[in-house]
Amino acid sequence: MPLAIAPINVKLRIIKILTEEKTKKHLGNLGVTIQSEITILSHSGGNSVCIVKDGRLALDHELSKKIFVA
């Protein structure tokens, strides 16, 4: 399922990232990689606030539709 509709406060694993290579590299630098764990804290106005590793990360709606979790 896309990150944009993922449940809140559930540990999820990233299984696919459907963006261009430049964006994938940037996300990788932030800790958002395939097989990494992510927890959604909130969905607000289409944007998602997540916990990745030990930090919080805000993703816009367009990007969170391209990150798939299980």
C-alpha positions as CSV (number, residue, x, y, z in Angstrom):
1,M,0.0,0.0,0.0
2,P,1.2,3.5,-0.6
3,L,2.6,5.4,2.4
4,A,-0.2,8.1,1.9
5,I,-2.9,5.6,3.1
6,A,-0.8,3.6,5.6
7,P,-2.1,3.3,9.1
8,I,-0.8,5.5,11.9
9,N,1.5,4.3,14.7
10,V,2.2,0.9,13.0
11,K,5.8,-0.1,12.2
12,L,6.0,-0.7,8.5
13,R,8.7,-1.8,6.1
14,I,9.4,0.0,2.8
15,I,9.1,-2.4,-0.1
16,K,9.2,-0.2,-3.2
17,I,10.1,3.4,-4.1
18,L,8.8,4.6,-7.5
19,T,10.7,7.9,-8.0
20,E,13.5,9.1,-10.2
21,E,17.1,8.2,-9.2
22,K,17.9,11.6,-7.9
23,T,15.0,11.5,-5.4
24,K,15.8,7.9,-4.4
25,K,19.4,9.0,-3.6
26,H,18.1,11.9,-1.5
27,L,15.7,9.7,0.3
28,G,18.4,7.2,0.9
29,N,20.5,9.9,2.6
30,L,17.6,10.5,4.9
31,G,17.3,6.8,5.7
32,V,14.3,6.0,3.5
33,T,15.5,2.9,1.7
34,I,14.0,-0.4,0.7
35,Q,13.7,-2.7,3.7
36,S,14.0,0.1,6.2
37,E,11.3,0.5,8.9
38,I,9.0,3.5,9.0
39,T,6.2,4.6,11.3
40,I,3.6,7.1,10.3
41,L,2.9,9.7,13.1
42,S,0.2,11.6,11.2
43,H,-1.5,12.4,7.9
44,S,-2.4,16.1,7.6
45,G,-3.6,17.9,4.5
46,G,-2.2,15.0,2.3
47,N,1.2,15.2,3.9
48,S,2.7,12.5,6.1
49,V,4.9,12.9,9.1
50,C,7.0,9.8,9.7
51,I,9.7,8.4,12.0
52,V,12.6,6.9,10.1
53,K,15.5,5.6,12.2
54,D,15.7,8.2,15.1
55,G,14.3,11.2,13.2
56,R,11.1,12.7,12.0
57,L,10.5,13.3,8.4
58,A,7.6,15.1,6.6
59,L,6.7,13.9,3.1
60,D,4.4,15.6,0.7
61,H,1.4,13.8,-0.7
62,E,2.9,13.3,-4.2
63,L,6.0,11.6,-2.8
64,S,4.2,9.5,-0.2
65,K,2.0,8.1,-3.0
66,K,5.2,6.7,-4.6
67,I,6.6,4.9,-1.5
68,F,5.1,1.5,-0.9
69,V,5.0,-0.2,2.5
70,A,3.9,-3.5,3.9
